[in-house]
Amino acid sequence: MRFITPRGLIAVTVHDSRIASEIGRHMSAVNRFLETGDEGPLQPFVDEGIRAGQLFHPYVTDPDTLVRLAHAGEVSFEDLYALTTGEHK
C-alpha cells in the first residue's frame, strides 16, 4: 500500500487487514482535510503510526506538511496500492 511520509508517498508491505484499513482511514482523513480544511479527522492519527518490518512510520497529521505534499503532487488518492513484484491490485 501507499503510505504518506513527510517526504511523500512510499510503498509499504502490509500483512494485516486491520493495518491496511487503518492506512485507508488515514488517507481518507487526509483527503477530507485537503478538500475542506477540517483537521478533525486527522486527530485520531496524531502521535500514531504503523510498523512495517523493522521500521516505524508515523502518520503525517501536520496540516502544513500535508498541504505542501499536495501542492507538490505527492498525495494522490487515485491509487492507494503500489504495484510491486508479487503484489496485485
C-alpha positions, 0 to 999 in steps of 0.5 A: 500500500501507499503510505504518506511520509513527510517526504511523500508517498512510499510503498509499504508491505502490509500483512494485516487487514486491520493495518491496511484499513487503518492506512485507508482511514488515514488517507481518507482523513487526509483527503477530507482535510485537503478538500475542506480544511477540517483537521478533525479527522486527522486527530485520531492519527496524531502521535500514531503510526504503523510498523512495517518490518523493522521500521516505524512510520508515523502518520503525517497529521501536520496540516502544513506538511500535508498541504505542501505534499499536495501542492507538490503532487505527492498525495494522490488518492487515485491509487492507494496500492503500489504495484510491486513484484508479487503484489496485485491490485 
